[in-house]
Amino acid sequence: SGSSDPYCVVKVDNEVVARTATVWKSLNPFWGEEYTLLLPRGFRSLTIYVLDEDTIGQDDVIGKVSLSHQQISAEPRGVDSWLSLAPVNPDQEVQGEIHLELRVPERGHPRVLRCHLIQARDLAPRDPSGTSDPFARVSCCGHALETAVVKKTRFPHWDEVLELELPEGELGEAVLSVEVWDWDVVGKNDFLGRVEFPLDALCTGPTRGWFQLLPFPSTAEDHGGQLGALRLAVRLVEDTVLPPHHYQPLIQLLTEPILCPGQPPEGTALAVLEEVTSGESRQDVATKLVKIFLGQGLAVPLLDYLTTRELARTTDPNTLFRSNSLASKSMEQFMKVVGLPYLHEVLKPVVNRIFEEKKYVELDPGKMELSRGRRISFKGSLSEAQVRESSLELLKGYLGDIVDAIVGSVDKCPLPMRVAFKQLRRRVEERFPLAQHEEVQYFSISGFLFLRFFAPAVLTPKLFRLREQHAEPRTGRTLLLLAK
């Protein structure tokens, strides 16, 4: 069809840790999905594969982006850019470890390198059965030996000792190479990984342990984005978490203006934090503040404190809470944490119906596909006016159901949200008491409730866990028009 059904798989050191939803029939997919992963400190690499989902047969790999631990940690603010997809070479896609014991005697003639190949684990599957037929090959100074093949396993146990005679004289830069291969009856064997040891290091004493299998050194060239590019934001944060009592002084400092409101507001920790928080970090700060104050049972007073400060700075009621201030971001995060089950109860029935019906809706004449009318009428294509009229009817029907569900959900709205909005309304009324500003108290609430809560959930249900998958293009267009 000239398009793909792309999704991403995230791997850390060859272990799958996340998978995005599939975006159907698109060469320019938008996922907008965010994952927080707890990683071991010694992880080596993060790789994102982009695949094309196929109903029949295996999914096709489009390309990948790999970032080493060093690349990510070298950017304190994180990696955030378009990165070209690189081709996926099976010889580079290795995983697993091998258990070895290597020994070179100090004396003797001839000197013999003794390689005890014990076992391997978590090898890459190379056969259709999801397993491999692995064997190991040891090579050094032009000589090579192989173990027996262990059939249909990714966890082979060889327990074989292979001995290689070493040449006389200085070993210089000689290297021992241990490779693992998948044996095939027909065609060439498949590479599963390798590990190398300089011989002079082995001469100092025996070496034993589990060793990570590595790919062949890459000779791939930069394909200059021919496979496409992936917009990616990755940030590595290394936190040291202490027992709770260590944080008590900080919590007391933050909650002081809420619990002791008599002091001058400018000198409080919250006021200083608000002043020094930049636009980039405001979302993070708001998220952490809301979590801390929810834990203390003080989330609603926190919102009252922040919104009151913003009201004091606002002279034009038309701009109230329109910026991404700490107050706006904190209220937004508070609604997500407290109100997500409520959001699901209100919106899920209508959103599910929109996904299931897959109706064609379009109001923009420049985007209308009039030939779609044949699916509705046997009299030929519908006119522009007919498509617009039927689209309006459908949108009014969906929107009416959404508004009815919201208006009828007053008793289901979480009590903390209702208290927060009641306080907000009172504060706005105090700040703008004139009759000409009577509606501002309602606009301030609807700005949060609709623009930052219900509308974004209608636009991208997947990001609010209303749906498991992203909408396909036709349904996505309907949701966009509804959100607008």
N, C-alpha and C positions, 0 to 999 in steps of 0.2 A: 504493500500500500504506500510505500515511500516514507513510512514513519516507523517509530519504535515504541515499545512499552517499557521505558527504562525504570530501573530501581537501583539502589546502592546497597552494597554490603560492606560493613566496616570490620576490619580485622586488626587485632593487636597481636603481633608476633604469631601470625597465622591462626589465631583463634578468633572465630566469628563472635563479635560482641554486640552487633546491632544490624538491623535491616530496615531500610525505609519502605514506605508504601510504594506501589507501582503507579506511575503516571502514564495513563493510557494514551496511545496515539499522539506522541509528541516527540519532536527532536529538540525542544527547548523546555525541558521539564523544570518545574519549580517544586521543591520539596519543603523547604522552610522548617525542617525537623531538627530538634536539638537534643543531644544526648549528653548526660553527665556520667562518665565512666570512672570507676575506682580502679586504678592500675597499679601493678607492682612497681616499685621504684626502679627496678632494673630492666624495665621493658626496652626493647630495641627499636621497634618501628610501628607506625600506624599506617595502614593501607586501606584505601577506599576503592572498591571495584564498582564500575558501572556496568550493569547487565541489562539485556533485553529479554523480558519475560515471554516465553513461548508456551502456548497451550499444549502443543504436541512436541515431544522430544525435549532435549536439554536446552536451558536458557543460554543465549549467546553472550559472551563476554565482549563488551565494547572497548573497554580500556581501564586503566587504573591510575591512581595518584598515590605515591608512597612518600612518607615523611619519616625521617629517622628521629630518634629521641633527641639527638643533638640539634637537628634543624628546628624542632618545636621549642626546645628549652632556650635556644639562642634568641628567641623573640619574646621578651617579657610581656608585651601586650598581645601576643598571639599572632598566628598566621591568619591573614584575612585577604584573600585575593583570588583571582582566576588562575587556575593551574592547568596546563595542557595535559590531556590524558595520554598516557604512554601505552604502547601495545603490550599485551600479556603473552609472554613466552613461557611455555610449559617448563622449560629447563630452569627458569628463574623462580617458578612457583614451588618452592620446596618448603617442607615443614618437618618437625620431629627432631629426635635426638638419638645418638648412638652411644652405647656403653662399651668402652674400650679399656684395655690395659696394654701399655706399650713399654718395652724394655730393650735396652741396648747394653750388652755386657761391656765392662770397662776394658777387659783384656780378652785374649783368645784369637786364634787364627784358624779359619777366617772368623771375623766378627759377624754375628747373626742377629738381625733385628727380629725380635719376637713380638708378634701382634696377636693379642687375645681378643677376638671379636665376640663379645658376650651376647648382646641383644640390641634392638632398636625399638623405639616407641613413637606412636602418633605420626607415622609416615603418611605422605600424601596418597590418596587413592588414585590409581592410574587405570584401573580396569572398570568396565561397565558395572561389575558386581559391587563397586564401592570399596574394593580392597586392592591389593597388589601382590605380586609374587617376588618378594625382595631377595637380593643377594648382595654381598659386599665384595668390593675389589680393593686390594691393597697394592700400591705401586710405589717404587722407589728406585732411583738410579738405573732406570731402564728395565727393571724386572717387575712382574705383576703376578699376583695370585688371587684366586676367588674362593669364596665360601660356597656351600651348597645353596640351592634355591629353596626358600620356605614358601609354600603355596598358600594363596588366598588369606593374607593377613596384613595388617598394618603394624603389628607388634611382633616381629620375628624374633626367635630365640635361636642363635647359631651355636654359641659356646664352642667355637673353633679357634685353634691356634695356627696362625700362618707364619712361617719363618722365611725371611729374605736375607740372602747373603750380601753383605756390604762390601764395596771395593776397598782395596788397601789404600793406605795413605790418608791425607786430610779429606774430610767430608765436605768442607767448604760450605756452600749455600744449598746443599742437598736437602730435599724436602720429602717427607713421607705423606702420601695422599691416600685417604680412605674415602672411597665413593660407595654410595648405595644406589642400586639400579633395580628396576622392575623388569623381570624376565618375560618376554613375549615369544609365543610359538611362531607367529608370523610377523614379519617386519622387525624394525629395530627396537632394541630395549629402551625403556623410558628412564630418564634420569630422576633420582629421588633426593639427591643432595650429597654434599661432600664436606670433609674437614681436613685441614692440612697441619703438619707439625714440622718445624725445622729440626733436622737431625741433631744439630749441636745442642739443642735444648733437651732432647731425649737422652743424650749421653750423660747428663748430670744426675740422672736418677730415673726410676720408673714413673710413668704417668698413668693414672687410672681415674676414671670418672665418666660422667655423662657429658657429651659435647653436642652443641647445637649444630644441626646440619645446615650448610650454607649453599647458595646457588653458585653456578659458574660466574666468574667475574663478568659483569655486564659489558657487552659491546654494542648495546642498542643506541641508536642515534636519536637525537631529538626530532620527533616527527612534526614539530612546528604547529601543533594543534590540529593536524589533519583528522584526528579521531574525535575532536571536540575538546571542550574544556569544562572544568568543574569549579564552581564558585564555592569556596570552602572557608570556614572560620574555625580555627582550632586554637585552644589556649590550654597550656599546661599549668596547673596550680598545685604546688606542693604545700599542703597544710600539715601543721603539727597540732593535734587536738589534745588539749590538757583535760584533766578532771574538772568537773563543773565549778568547784569552789574557786578555781583560779580566775574565773570570769566574773565573779560577783562584784568586784570593784567597778568594772566596766559597765555592768548592767545598772548598778546604782547610779553611776555618772549619767548614763543615758536616760534613765527613768526619773531623775531628779526633777526636771521641769514639769513633769506630769504629776508627780506625787507632792511636790512642793511648789505650787504655781505662783507663790508670792514674789520670787526673786526676779531681777531684771532679765528679760528673755534673751537679750543680745549675748550675754556671757555664758549661756548654757552650752553643754556639749552638743546637743541637737542642733542649736542655732549655728554653731561653728561648723559642724559636719555638713549642714545644708549649704553654707557659704562656699566651702572648699570642694564640694562634690562637682566634678565635671560632667558634661553631657554623656561622655563615653561610659562612665562608671555609675551613673545615676540608677540604672536598672538594678545593678548588683547591690548597691547600697540599700535601695528600697526593699528588695527581696529579703535581705538579711535583717533590716530593721523590723519589718512586719513579722518575721519568724520570731525574733527576740521578744517583741512586745506581745505577740500571741501567747508565747510561753509564759509570760508574766501576767496574762489576763488584762493587758492594757492596750490592746490594738486599737480599740475605738477611741480612747483618749489621745493616743498618738496621732490618729488621723485628724482629730479635732484641733490638736496643737498645730500640725503642719498646715492644714487648710486655713486656719485663722491667721497664721503668719502670711500666707499668700494673699488672702483677702486684704490684709492691711497694706500690701504693696500694690494692689490693683486699683487703678483709677477708672478704667473703662470696663464696665460690666460685660461688654461684648467679647472681651478677650479672656474672661475668667476661666481658669483651668484648661486653656487651650494649649499651653506649652507643656513640654515634657519635664515639668518641675519635679522635685522630690515629693511634693504633696500629691501630684497627679499620678506619678509612678507608684507611690505607696498605696493609694486608693485602688489602682488597677490591680496590683499584686494581692491586696487584701480580698478583693472580689473573687479573684481566681482561686485563692486558697479556701475561702469560706463558702463561696457560692457555686462551685463546680457541680455538685450533685443537683442543686436547684436548677442550674442552667440546663443540665441534661433532661430533667423532668419536663421543663417547659418546651425546649426546642426539638428534642429527639423525634417525637412522632411526626412533625412536619418535615424535618430534614430527611428522615428515612423515606417519607412519601415522595419527596422531590427526587431522591436518588433512584427510587424504584420506577417512577413514571417516566423519567427521561424525556420530558416534553421539550419540544423545540420552542425557545423563547428568544426573541430579538426585537429591540426597539430602534436600533440604529440602522437607517436605510442603507448605509454604506457597508454594513456587515450582513445584511439579509441574504439568505440562500433560498430564493423563491422556488427552486426545483424541489425543495423538501416538501412543498405543498402536495405533491403527488401522493405522498404517503397518507395524506388526510382526505384528498378529494380525487375522484376518478375523472373529473372534468378538466384536468390539466393543472398547471401551476397556479398557485394563489397569487393575488396581486399584493403589492407592498402594503396597501391599506388593510387587506385581510389578515396578513401576517401580523401587522402591528395591533390590530384589533384583538386577534386571538391571543397574542402575547400579553396584552394588557389585562385581558380577562384572567389568564392563568396567574399572572403576577399578583393581581388584586386578590384572587382566591387564596394563594399561598400567604400573602402578606396579612390578609384578614385573619387567617388561622393563627399566624404568629402573634399578631397584636392581641387577639382574643385570649391566646394562651398566656401571654405576659400579664394582661390586665386581670385575668382570672386567677392569677397565682399569688395574690397578695399574702394569703395565709401560709403559703409554702416558702416564701422568701425568708432566708435565715434571719433570726432576730438580730444578730450583730450588724448585718447589712442595714436593716431597717433603722436601728438606733443610730448608726453612722450617718445615714441620709437625713434623719430627723434633726440631728445636731447641725449638719451642713446647712440645711434649709434655714434653721434659726440664725446661724452665723451670717449667712448671706443677707437675710432680712435685716439684721442689725447693721450690716455694712452699707446696704443700699436701701434705706427706708422710704425713699420717695415713691409716690404712686406710679410714676412713669417707669420705675424699675420693678414693678410688682412681679413680672414674669421671670426675672433673673433667678429667683429662688428655685423655680422649676427647671429652667434651662441648666442650672448648675448640676442638678441631679441627673437629668436626662443625658447630659454630656458624658457622665460616667456610665450610667446604666445602659445606654444605647450605643454610644460611639465607642466605648472601651470594653463593653461586656457582651451584649447581644449581637451587635452588627459584626464584629470580628469572628464570632463563633459561627454565624450564618455564612460568612465569606469563606472561611477555611475550617470546616467541621473537624477535619483530621487533627488539627493542632490543639483542639479542645477535647479530643478523645470522644467526639460524637460519632465518628465513623472510623473504621479500621483502615480504609483506603482513601486516597485523594479522589476528588471528583474527576470524571472524564470531561473533555472539553465542553460538551453541550450542557451538562449539569453544572459545570463550573461557571459558565456564562449566566445561567439562571440564578445561581447563588450570588454572583457579583451584582446583578441588577437588583436583586432583593435587598442586599446589604446597602446599596446606594439609596 
